[in-house]
Amino acid sequence: MTNRILGPVACALLLTFFMQSAIADTQRPNILIAISDDHSWTHTSIQGSAFVETPNLDGVANSGLLFANAYAGSPGCSPSRAALLTGRHHWMIGPAGTHGSSFPVHYRTFVDVLEDAGYKVGFTGKGWGPGDWLVGGRDKNPAGFEFNDVLLKEQPKTGISNKDYAGNFEQFLSEREDDEPFYFWYGAHEPHLKYAEEGHGEGEMALVDVPGFLPDTPDSRSMLLDYAYEINHFDTHLGRIIASLDAAGELDNTLIIVTADNGMPMPRAKANGYDYGIHVPLAIRWQTAAKTARVIDVPVGFVDLSATILDAAGLEIPEEFVGESLLGLLADDATGLDRDRAVFSGRERHSSSRYQNMPYPQRMMRRGDFLITWNAMPELYPAGQPRSIVDGKLGAPHGAYFDIDDSMIKRELVALRDDPTIARFFHLAVDKRPEWQLFNVVEDPDCVQDLAGDPEHAQLFAEYRAQLTETLKATGDPRAHGYGQVWADDPRLRGPMRYFPKPDSED
């Protein structure tokens, strides 16, 4: 049996060996993944947020592990979810690693492995996507068989799905054979934009913590409260699902993973290779393995989750999976774990927002206190071109930037871009960026103080740049090997197609 344990400590290896021996002699664990849509790590009540309430996510962490430094596979939905499913970095899985394309059947997922081993597999809400999995030869969404027929009895607020996620999980459970192990993916559509844009009281507004890359305005605070409302909706259904597990007598034998696919959908967060774009919440509970609540500072990535799931199920981890199982962390309450471990993320195309569907490639590495970002085509605008072509004519200046989801904050930044109190935030969101950037994300989680040119960090920057470059080459990244055009050639199969002038022609 393949076993990939985080860290070199021999006692952790022994712990995992004994855990796997126990798994073989007992009932196989169930797997539950709960994944919110566009949710940054800091926005949970257990992380100290004053305006976001997540009692059920907190409950998972308080009876298991809270990972303080978890990194998504990408700052966008499709490639990030694909990295989790395949155990491979997004640049290793062809069109599945870019937004809105396909998911070829030859890229094996942990769901495929579980199903082959006799697990019942299903999902509700949003599985892998947006994209077209049928064209890739699959008979179902890569996340499993769909369970979305149960709807909420009362129409929810604008922007919130009418799917009864917990009700669909109950339907899934009702169809299970006696003692059949199961895997289920609860993929909420929240807190993805668009939001209901409601008014909020002064007391609520005062609680909001506005990140340093956004203007501290009433629009920002109001939108962040709308965002918090949708996070709570996700958390409420999580609580109902956990209650159903408990009622079925399956709670303690279920590995529960609660996370998000990427960061919050605000300018300079989602679709950006900075901390608010890829640093996500992660809580893991498995009563069989972890009975002591702990906070884990070791950086972990989405590719580690797929290895962990298969390791917990007592199944062999495919050789093409590049992550490391976290099972030893669940079992080992010893201190002194290696915080210097590196984890990786990246992106290519997000939305249709550039000439001839060109991508905006980024690669990122978090190690220790620092995050390095490679903007591989710095000649392009990171938020998308400023102007599009509408009805065959060049549209208004600053009328595009489609890599930023439409919102009150985006509209405020564009409309007030010449206001001295707003201009800085507008330029942070849309201006071209240097090829390499370095940030101390412990001291500067907003990623606004670039240290790449700082003489005091020159040696560290050179070391990180070399490590990221070597890792990309070793894992076959087309971008690192000089043929990144393949990403632009992968067709976009979901979402609007827009048209733009040639870069730097009239932008």
C-alpha positions as a Python dict, from the first residue, in 0.01 Angstrom:
ca = {
    (1, 'M'): (0, 0, 0),
    (2, 'T'): (134, 342, -93),
    (3, 'N'): (165, 578, 200),
    (4, 'R'): (273, 939, 177),
    (5, 'I'): (301, 1100, 516),
    (6, 'L'): (381, 1463, 574),
    (7, 'G'): (720, 1510, 736),
    (8, 'P'): (1013, 1285, 809),
    (9, 'V'): (935, 1195, 1169),
    (10, 'A'): (948, 820, 1221),
    (11, 'C'): (680, 816, 1490),
    (12, 'A'): (430, 965, 1246),
    (13, 'L'): (501, 681, 1004),
    (14, 'L'): (440, 427, 1277),
    (15, 'L'): (118, 595, 1379),
    (16, 'T'): (-11, 583, 1025),
    (17, 'F'): (88, 218, 986),
    (18, 'F'): (-113, 122, 1292),
    (19, 'M'): (-408, 336, 1178),
    (20, 'Q'): (-415, 167, 840),
    (21, 'S'): (-400, -175, 1007),
    (22, 'A'): (-700, -75, 1215),
    (23, 'I'): (-889, 43, 904),
    (24, 'A'): (-841, -297, 743),
    (25, 'D'): (-1005, -464, 1043),
    (26, 'T'): (-1301, -230, 1082),
    (27, 'Q'): (-1568, -64, 875),
    (28, 'R'): (-1431, 155, 598),
    (29, 'P'): (-1478, 526, 670),
    (30, 'N'): (-1729, 743, 490),
    (31, 'I'): (-1605, 1064, 326),
    (32, 'L'): (-1783, 1401, 335),
    (33, 'I'): (-1638, 1706, 160),
    (34, 'A'): (-1811, 2040, 220),
    (35, 'I'): (-1681, 2311, -11),
    (36, 'S'): (-1802, 2670, -21),
    (37, 'D'): (-1768, 2876, -338),
    (38, 'D'): (-1534, 3180, -309),
    (39, 'H'): (-1449, 3202, 62),
    (40, 'S'): (-1121, 3333, 210),
    (41, 'W'): (-958, 3169, 514),
    (42, 'T'): (-1002, 3457, 754),
    (43, 'H'): (-1382, 3467, 722),
    (44, 'T'): (-1485, 3211, 983),
    (45, 'S'): (-1575, 3279, 1340),
    (46, 'I'): (-1312, 3032, 1464),
    (47, 'Q'): (-1046, 3242, 1290),
    (48, 'G'): (-1170, 3546, 1481),
    (49, 'S'): (-1397, 3717, 1229),
    (50, 'A'): (-1642, 3946, 1406),
    (51, 'F'): (-1892, 3966, 1119),
    (52, 'V'): (-1901, 3607, 988),
    (53, 'E'): (-2074, 3327, 1181),
    (54, 'T'): (-1972, 2967, 1109),
    (55, 'P'): (-2072, 2762, 1415),
    (56, 'N'): (-2081, 2430, 1229),
    (57, 'L'): (-1745, 2472, 1057),
    (58, 'D'): (-1613, 2573, 1400),
    (59, 'G'): (-1762, 2253, 1545),
    (60, 'V'): (-1573, 2039, 1294),
    (61, 'A'): (-1249, 2220, 1383),
    (62, 'N'): (-1315, 2199, 1758),
    (63, 'S'): (-1353, 1822, 1737),
    (64, 'G'): (-1069, 1772, 1490),
    (65, 'L'): (-810, 1992, 1324),
    (66, 'L'): (-809, 2352, 1203),
    (67, 'F'): (-551, 2411, 930),
    (68, 'A'): (-438, 2771, 951),
    (69, 'N'): (-243, 2765, 624),
    (70, 'A'): (-445, 2574, 365),
    (71, 'Y'): (-404, 2667, -2),
    (72, 'A'): (-644, 2603, -287),
    (73, 'G'): (-525, 2455, -614),
    (74, 'S'): (-609, 2777, -798),
    (75, 'P'): (-777, 3115, -733),
    (76, 'G'): (-1063, 3006, -965),
    (77, 'C'): (-1333, 2738, -944),
    (78, 'S'): (-1270, 2483, -1221),
    (79, 'P'): (-892, 2436, -1192),
    (80, 'S'): (-899, 2440, -813),
    (81, 'R'): (-1168, 2172, -791),
    (82, 'A'): (-989, 1969, -1056),
    (83, 'A'): (-665, 1979, -855),
    (84, 'L'): (-851, 1851, -549),
    (85, 'L'): (-1019, 1574, -746),
    (86, 'T'): (-710, 1453, -933),
    (87, 'G'): (-442, 1504, -668),
    (88, 'R'): (-240, 1690, -929),
    (89, 'H'): (-153, 2055, -978),
    (90, 'H'): (-376, 2226, -1231),
    (91, 'W'): (-92, 2257, -1483),
    (92, 'M'): (-65, 1875, -1489),
    (93, 'I'): (-420, 1800, -1605),
    (94, 'G'): (-459, 1969, -1945),
    (95, 'P'): (-794, 2138, -2014),
    (96, 'A'): (-927, 2037, -1669),
    (97, 'G'): (-672, 2279, -1528),
    (98, 'T'): (-825, 2588, -1683),
    (99, 'H'): (-1159, 2758, -1640),
    (100, 'G'): (-1466, 2659, -1836),
    (101, 'S'): (-1306, 2386, -2048),
    (102, 'S'): (-1330, 2003, -2032),
    (103, 'F'): (-1227, 1722, -1796),
    (104, 'P'): (-1090, 1430, -2003),
    (105, 'V'): (-1176, 1088, -1864),
    (106, 'H'): (-814, 970, -1858),
    (107, 'Y'): (-741, 1203, -1567),
    (108, 'R'): (-828, 969, -1282),
    (109, 'T'): (-988, 1121, -972),
    (110, 'F'): (-1005, 1004, -612),
    (111, 'V'): (-1381, 965, -672),
    (112, 'D'): (-1303, 710, -945),
    (113, 'V'): (-1080, 517, -704),
    (114, 'L'): (-1343, 520, -430),
    (115, 'E'): (-1619, 410, -667),
    (116, 'D'): (-1407, 123, -798),
    (117, 'A'): (-1352, 16, -436),
    (118, 'G'): (-1728, -9, -371),
    (119, 'Y'): (-1809, 335, -240),
    (120, 'K'): (-2141, 501, -321),
    (121, 'V'): (-2051, 843, -468),
    (122, 'G'): (-2260, 1157, -509),
    (123, 'F'): (-2270, 1533, -487),
    (124, 'T'): (-2514, 1818, -441),
    (125, 'G'): (-2493, 2177, -549),
    (126, 'K'): (-2182, 2256, -750),
    (127, 'G'): (-1945, 1970, -830),
    (128, 'W'): (-1663, 2025, -1075),
    (129, 'G'): (-1728, 2326, -1290),
    (130, 'P'): (-1786, 2544, -1474),
    (131, 'G'): (-1695, 2332, -1772),
    (132, 'D'): (-1814, 2044, -1987),
    (133, 'W'): (-1736, 1698, -1849),
    (134, 'L'): (-1947, 1515, -2109),
    (135, 'V'): (-1721, 1616, -2398),
    (136, 'G'): (-1431, 1458, -2210),
    (137, 'G'): (-1592, 1113, -2225),
    (138, 'R'): (-1727, 1097, -1868),
    (139, 'D'): (-2065, 953, -1772),
    (140, 'K'): (-2107, 1183, -1471),
    (141, 'N'): (-1965, 1495, -1311),
    (142, 'P'): (-1612, 1424, -1180),
    (143, 'A'): (-1742, 1498, -828),
    (144, 'G'): (-1991, 1206, -846),
    (145, 'F'): (-2354, 1137, -935),
    (146, 'E'): (-2578, 1443, -906),
    (147, 'F'): (-2835, 1484, -626),
    (148, 'N'): (-3007, 1819, -680),
    (149, 'D'): (-3377, 1739, -705),
    (150, 'V'): (-3474, 1841, -351),
    (151, 'L'): (-3549, 2214, -337),
    (152, 'L'): (-3604, 2455, -51),
    (153, 'K'): (-3969, 2499, 44),
    (154, 'E'): (-3931, 2875, 78),
    (155, 'Q'): (-3768, 3087, -191),
    (156, 'P'): (-3436, 3212, -53),
    (157, 'K'): (-3301, 3562, -88),
    (158, 'T'): (-3168, 3682, -421),
    (159, 'G'): (-2832, 3529, -505),
    (160, 'I'): (-2884, 3213, -298),
    (161, 'S'): (-2955, 2880, -465),
    (162, 'N'): (-3296, 2718, -412),
    (163, 'K'): (-3132, 2376, -375),
    (164, 'D'): (-3185, 2206, -43),
    (165, 'Y'): (-2831, 2077, -3),
    (166, 'A'): (-2899, 1894, 323),
    (167, 'G'): (-3224, 1751, 185),
    (168, 'N'): (-3033, 1614, -113),
    (169, 'F'): (-2779, 1454, 118),
    (170, 'E'): (-3063, 1285, 304),
    (171, 'Q'): (-3195, 1158, -29),
    (172, 'F'): (-2849, 1023, -110),
    (173, 'L'): (-2830, 844, 226),
    (174, 'S'): (-3174, 692, 180),
    (175, 'E'): (-3059, 520, -140),
    (176, 'R'): (-2752, 364, 20),
    (177, 'E'): (-2731, -10, 76),
    (178, 'D'): (-2682, -134, 433),
    (179, 'D'): (-2323, -84, 548),
    (180, 'E'): (-2223, 55, 204),
    (181, 'P'): (-1943, 310, 255),
    (182, 'F'): (-2008, 643, 90),
    (183, 'Y'): (-1841, 956, -33),
    (184, 'F'): (-2044, 1277, -72),
    (185, 'W'): (-1947, 1621, -202),
    (186, 'Y'): (-2153, 1910, -66),
    (187, 'G'): (-2070, 2196, -301),
    (188, 'A'): (-2259, 2510, -204),
    (189, 'H'): (-2314, 2779, -467),
    (190, 'E'): (-2256, 3034, -193),
    (191, 'P'): (-2097, 3283, -125),
    (192, 'H'): (-2039, 3324, -499),
    (193, 'L'): (-2166, 3648, -649),
    (194, 'K'): (-2418, 3788, -724),
    (195, 'Y'): (-2546, 3903, -384),
    (196, 'A'): (-2873, 4058, -281),
    (197, 'E'): (-2717, 4402, -207),
    (198, 'E'): (-2927, 4479, 101),
    (199, 'G'): (-2905, 4764, 348),
    (200, 'H'): (-2739, 4699, 683),
    (201, 'G'): (-2752, 4867, 1021),
    (202, 'E'): (-2470, 5078, 1160),
    (203, 'G'): (-2393, 4819, 1427),
    (204, 'E'): (-2344, 4545, 1171),
    (205, 'M'): (-2138, 4772, 946),
    (206, 'A'): (-1906, 4857, 1234),
    (207, 'L'): (-1813, 4491, 1282),
    (208, 'V'): (-1675, 4446, 929),
    (209, 'D'): (-1301, 4409, 880),
    (210, 'V'): (-1216, 4549, 536),
    (211, 'P'): (-900, 4404, 376),
    (212, 'G'): (-625, 4654, 301),
    (213, 'F'): (-658, 4619, -76),
    (214, 'L'): (-1021, 4741, -72),
    (215, 'P'): (-1150, 5090, 10),
    (216, 'D'): (-1313, 5118, 351),
    (217, 'T'): (-1645, 5256, 225),
    (218, 'P'): (-2011, 5183, 303),
    (219, 'D'): (-2035, 4987, -24),
    (220, 'S'): (-1741, 4766, 77),
    (221, 'R'): (-1878, 4702, 425),
    (222, 'S'): (-2228, 4634, 295),
    (223, 'M'): (-2104, 4388, 33),
    (224, 'L'): (-1889, 4205, 286),
    (225, 'L'): (-2197, 4162, 505),
    (226, 'D'): (-2388, 4018, 207),
    (227, 'Y'): (-2094, 3783, 159),
    (228, 'A'): (-2105, 3687, 528),
    (229, 'Y'): (-2479, 3611, 504),
    (230, 'E'): (-2412, 3360, 228),
    (231, 'I'): (-2125, 3199, 418),
    (232, 'N'): (-2368, 3144, 704),
    (233, 'H'): (-2612, 2982, 459),
    (234, 'F'): (-2340, 2736, 359),
    (235, 'D'): (-2263, 2671, 724),
    (236, 'T'): (-2629, 2615, 817),
    (237, 'H'): (-2664, 2335, 560),
    (238, 'L'): (-2335, 2190, 683),
    (239, 'G'): (-2490, 2168, 1029),
    (240, 'R'): (-2799, 1991, 893),
    (241, 'I'): (-2581, 1743, 703),
    (242, 'I'): (-2375, 1667, 1013),
    (243, 'A'): (-2698, 1617, 1211),
    (244, 'S'): (-2814, 1366, 947),
    (245, 'L'): (-2483, 1181, 980),
    (246, 'D'): (-2527, 1167, 1355),
    (247, 'A'): (-2888, 1045, 1329),
    (248, 'A'): (-2774, 769, 1093),
    (249, 'G'): (-2504, 661, 1339),
    (250, 'E'): (-2232, 745, 1087),
    (251, 'L'): (-2078, 1061, 1232),
    (252, 'D'): (-1775, 916, 1408),
    (253, 'N'): (-1692, 692, 1113),
    (254, 'T'): (-1699, 979, 862),
    (255, 'L'): (-1395, 1178, 754),
    (256, 'I'): (-1532, 1534, 725),
    (257, 'I'): (-1338, 1793, 525),
    (258, 'V'): (-1469, 2152, 519),
    (259, 'T'): (-1299, 2399, 288),
    (260, 'A'): (-1351, 2644, -4),
    (261, 'D'): (-1245, 2631, -367),
    (262, 'N'): (-1075, 2973, -369),
    (263, 'G'): (-1086, 3313, -203),
    (264, 'M'): (-1359, 3574, -180),
    (265, 'P'): (-1499, 3722, -505),
    (266, 'M'): (-1361, 4074, -463),
    (267, 'P'): (-1109, 4275, -665),
    (268, 'R'): (-752, 4150, -607),
    (269, 'A'): (-877, 3837, -426),
    (270, 'K'): (-1049, 3573, -642),
    (271, 'A'): (-863, 3505, -971),
    (272, 'N'): (-544, 3648, -817),
    (273, 'G'): (-235, 3467, -693),
    (274, 'Y'): (-234, 3644, -358),
    (275, 'D'): (-331, 3523, -12),
    (276, 'Y'): (-693, 3633, -29),
    (277, 'G'): (-725, 3448, -359),
    (278, 'I'): (-584, 3108, -258),
    (279, 'H'): (-567, 3090, 123),
    (280, 'V'): (-886, 2910, 224),
    (281, 'P'): (-1050, 2770, 538),
    (282, 'L'): (-987, 2402, 614),
    (283, 'A'): (-1120, 2196, 903),
    (284, 'I'): (-1094, 1816, 919),
    (285, 'R'): (-1270, 1581, 1161),
    (286, 'W'): (-1243, 1205, 1184),
    (287, 'Q'): (-1317, 1077, 1527),
    (288, 'T'): (-1148, 745, 1453),
    (289, 'A'): (-817, 920, 1402),
    (290, 'A'): (-822, 1260, 1571),
    (291, 'K'): (-985, 1316, 1907),
    (292, 'T'): (-790, 1621, 2023),
    (293, 'A'): (-870, 1962, 1877),
    (294, 'R'): (-556, 2125, 1742),
    (295, 'V'): (-450, 2407, 1513),
    (296, 'I'): (-204, 2299, 1243),
    (297, 'D'): (30, 2567, 1106),
    (298, 'V'): (195, 2344, 847),
    (299, 'P'): (109, 2468, 495),
    (300, 'V'): (-110, 2217, 308),
    (301, 'G'): (-255, 2216, -43),
    (302, 'F'): (-552, 2069, -225),
    (303, 'V'): (-341, 1792, -375),
    (304, 'D'): (-281, 1673, -18),
    (305, 'L'): (-654, 1629, 44),
    (306, 'S'): (-700, 1369, -231),
    (307, 'A'): (-409, 1165, -96),
    (308, 'T'): (-552, 1193, 256),
    (309, 'I'): (-894, 1068, 149),
    (310, 'L'): (-758, 756, -19),
    (311, 'D'): (-515, 691, 265),
    (312, 'A'): (-800, 710, 518),
    (313, 'A'): (-1001, 465, 308),
    (314, 'G'): (-709, 223, 313),
    (315, 'L'): (-669, 248, -65),
    (316, 'E'): (-356, 279, -273),
    (317, 'I'): (-275, 634, -377),
    (318, 'P'): (-216, 649, -756),
    (319, 'E'): (141, 728, -851),
    (320, 'E'): (30, 1033, -1050),
    (321, 'F'): (-106, 1197, -732),
    (322, 'V'): (159, 1443, -614),
    (323, 'G'): (21, 1537, -274),
    (324, 'E'): (108, 1393, 67),
    (325, 'S'): (-140, 1228, 300),
    (326, 'L'): (-225, 1429, 609),
    (327, 'L'): (-337, 1120, 797),
    (328, 'G'): (-28, 1132, 1018),
    (329, 'L'): (-121, 1486, 1125),
    (330, 'L'): (-464, 1366, 1231),
    (331, 'A'): (-306, 1098, 1448),
    (332, 'D'): (-1, 1277, 1579),
    (333, 'D'): (-45, 1548, 1841),
    (334, 'A'): (327, 1607, 1873),
    (335, 'T'): (467, 1954, 1823),
    (336, 'G'): (756, 2059, 1604),
    (337, 'L'): (604, 1982, 1266),
    (338, 'D'): (786, 2130, 968),
    (339, 'R'): (640, 2475, 889),
    (340, 'D'): (892, 2519, 607),
    (341, 'R'): (705, 2283, 376),
    (342, 'A'): (616, 2436, 37),
    (343, 'V'): (271, 2421, -125),
    (344, 'F'): (176, 2539, -472),
    (345, 'S'): (-108, 2698, -664),
    (346, 'G'): (-163, 2865, -1000),
    (347, 'R'): (-398, 2981, -1270),
    (348, 'E'): (-428, 3026, -1643),
    (349, 'R'): (-756, 3150, -1791),
    (350, 'H'): (-1032, 3263, -1557),
    (351, 'S'): (-1302, 3444, -1751),
    (352, 'S'): (-1317, 3542, -2117),
    (353, 'S'): (-1148, 3877, -2067),
    (354, 'R'): (-859, 3915, -2314),
    (355, 'Y'): (-780, 3922, -2683),
    (356, 'Q'): (-843, 3580, -2844),
    (357, 'N'): (-918, 3428, -2505),
    (358, 'M'): (-559, 3470, -2384),
    (359, 'P'): (-486, 3354, -2030),
    (360, 'Y'): (-322, 3544, -1747),
    (361, 'P'): (-79, 3281, -1614),
    (362, 'Q'): (32, 3286, -1251),
    (363, 'R'): (217, 3033, -1038),
    (364, 'M'): (244, 3061, -662),
    (365, 'M'): (438, 2897, -380),
    (366, 'R'): (374, 2939, -6),
    (367, 'R'): (658, 2838, 223),
    (368, 'G'): (710, 2952, 579),
    (369, 'D'): (593, 3310, 618),
    (370, 'F'): (632, 3399, 250),
    (371, 'L'): (436, 3373, -73),
    (372, 'I'): (608, 3409, -410),
    (373, 'T'): (404, 3481, -723),
    (374, 'W'): (520, 3441, -1083),
    (375, 'N'): (316, 3655, -1325),
    (376, 'A'): (433, 3478, -1637),
    (377, 'M'): (292, 3732, -1888),
    (378, 'P'): (338, 4068, -1715),
    (379, 'E'): (260, 4253, -2037),
    (380, 'L'): (-110, 4166, -1990),
    (381, 'Y'): (-365, 4331, -1763),
    (382, 'P'): (-428, 4103, -1463),
    (383, 'A'): (-797, 4189, -1430),
    (384, 'G'): (-867, 4157, -1803),
    (385, 'Q'): (-840, 4419, -2071),
    (386, 'P'): (-984, 4758, -1985),
    (387, 'R'): (-1205, 4771, -2296),
    (388, 'S'): (-1404, 4519, -2491),
    (389, 'I'): (-1558, 4523, -2837),
    (390, 'V'): (-1936, 4566, -2826),
    (391, 'D'): (-2142, 4520, -3145),
    (392, 'G'): (-1826, 4547, -3351),
    (393, 'K'): (-1719, 4875, -3192),
    (394, 'L'): (-1466, 4955, -2922),
    (395, 'G'): (-1646, 4988, -2590),
    (396, 'A'): (-1602, 5247, -2319),
    (397, 'P'): (-1268, 5289, -2138),
    (398, 'H'): (-1258, 5086, -1817),
    (399, 'G'): (-1574, 4907, -1921),
    (400, 'A'): (-1438, 4553, -1898),
    (401, 'Y'): (-1197, 4404, -1639),
    (402, 'F'): (-1403, 4084, -1658),
    (403, 'D'): (-1163, 3879, -1444),
    (404, 'I'): (-1319, 4072, -1154),
    (405, 'D'): (-1670, 3949, -1071),
    (406, 'D'): (-1930, 4222, -1107),
    (407, 'S'): (-2017, 4379, -771),
    (408, 'M'): (-2078, 4704, -588),
    (409, 'I'): (-1708, 4726, -502),
    (410, 'K'): (-1594, 4676, -861),
    (411, 'R'): (-1840, 4938, -986),
    (412, 'E'): (-1729, 5181, -715),
    (413, 'L'): (-1360, 5134, -800),
    (414, 'V'): (-1420, 5201, -1169),
    (415, 'A'): (-1659, 5493, -1123),
    (416, 'L'): (-1440, 5669, -863),
    (417, 'R'): (-1099, 5576, -1006),
    (418, 'D'): (-992, 5942, -1018),
    (419, 'D'): (-1095, 6007, -657),
    (420, 'P'): (-771, 6032, -450),
    (421, 'T'): (-926, 5817, -175),
    (422, 'I'): (-1016, 5539, -421),
    (423, 'A'): (-746, 5557, -690),
    (424, 'R'): (-490, 5347, -500),
    (425, 'F'): (-732, 5054, -467),
    (426, 'F'): (-836, 5079, -831),
    (427, 'H'): (-475, 5060, -948),
    (428, 'L'): (-395, 4771, -712),
    (429, 'A'): (-678, 4577, -878),
    (430, 'V'): (-621, 4649, -1247),
    (431, 'D'): (-266, 4773, -1318),
    (432, 'K'): (-4, 4556, -1485),
    (433, 'R'): (225, 4378, -1241),
    (434, 'P'): (594, 4283, -1233),
    (435, 'E'): (687, 3931, -1338),
    (436, 'W'): (789, 3826, -986),
    (437, 'Q'): (643, 3932, -651),
    (438, 'L'): (722, 3829, -293),
    (439, 'F'): (511, 3888, 17),
    (440, 'N'): (539, 3815, 387),
    (441, 'V'): (182, 3691, 428),
    (442, 'V'): (206, 3674, 807),
    (443, 'E'): (288, 4043, 837),
    (444, 'D'): (112, 4145, 515),
    (445, 'P'): (-182, 3911, 439),
    (446, 'D'): (-324, 4178, 206),
    (447, 'C'): (-19, 4128, -19),
    (448, 'V'): (34, 4498, -88),
    (449, 'Q'): (401, 4526, 18),
    (450, 'D'): (606, 4361, -256),
    (451, 'L'): (945, 4248, -122),
    (452, 'A'): (1086, 4111, -449),
    (453, 'G'): (1313, 4413, -495),
    (454, 'D'): (1405, 4451, -128),
    (455, 'P'): (1783, 4397, -75),
    (456, 'E'): (1717, 4248, 270),
    (457, 'H'): (1511, 3973, 108),
    (458, 'A'): (1729, 3920, -200),
    (459, 'Q'): (1870, 3583, -90),
    (460, 'L'): (1530, 3449, 19),
    (461, 'F'): (1371, 3572, -305),
    (462, 'A'): (1638, 3398, -516),
    (463, 'E'): (1592, 3073, -320),
    (464, 'Y'): (1212, 3079, -351),
    (465, 'R'): (1223, 3169, -721),
    (466, 'A'): (1460, 2880, -790),
    (467, 'Q'): (1248, 2633, -590),
    (468, 'L'): (925, 2734, -761),
    (469, 'T'): (1087, 2719, -1107),
    (470, 'E'): (1244, 2378, -1040),
    (471, 'T'): (915, 2236, -908),
    (472, 'L'): (723, 2359, -1212),
    (473, 'K'): (975, 2202, -1447),
    (474, 'A'): (984, 1876, -1252),
    (475, 'T'): (604, 1846, -1264),
    (476, 'G'): (585, 1914, -1637),
    (477, 'D'): (433, 2261, -1637),
    (478, 'P'): (407, 2371, -2003),
    (479, 'R'): (450, 2731, -1893),
    (480, 'A'): (788, 2656, -1730),
    (481, 'H'): (900, 2460, -2038),
    (482, 'G'): (823, 2739, -2282),
    (483, 'Y'): (510, 2613, -2456),
    (484, 'G'): (239, 2786, -2255),
    (485, 'Q'): (35, 2850, -2571),
    (486, 'V'): (-140, 2518, -2506),
    (487, 'W'): (-350, 2692, -2243),
    (488, 'A'): (-486, 2944, -2489),
    (489, 'D'): (-562, 2662, -2733),
    (490, 'D'): (-787, 2472, -2489),
    (491, 'P'): (-1141, 2572, -2593),
    (492, 'R'): (-1367, 2757, -2353),
    (493, 'L'): (-1691, 2555, -2334),
    (494, 'R'): (-1882, 2736, -2058),
    (495, 'G'): (-1947, 3102, -1995),
    (496, 'P'): (-1977, 3406, -2224),
    (497, 'M'): (-1737, 3468, -2510),
    (498, 'R'): (-1631, 3830, -2544),
    (499, 'Y'): (-1413, 4018, -2791),
    (500, 'F'): (-1128, 4256, -2721),
    (501, 'P'): (-877, 4471, -2911),
    (502, 'K'): (-521, 4351, -2947),
    (503, 'P'): (-318, 4414, -2632),
    (504, 'D'): (-185, 4770, -2608),
    (505, 'S'): (-364, 4876, -2927),
    (506, 'E'): (-645, 5082, -2780),
    (507, 'D'): (-674, 4992, -2416),
}
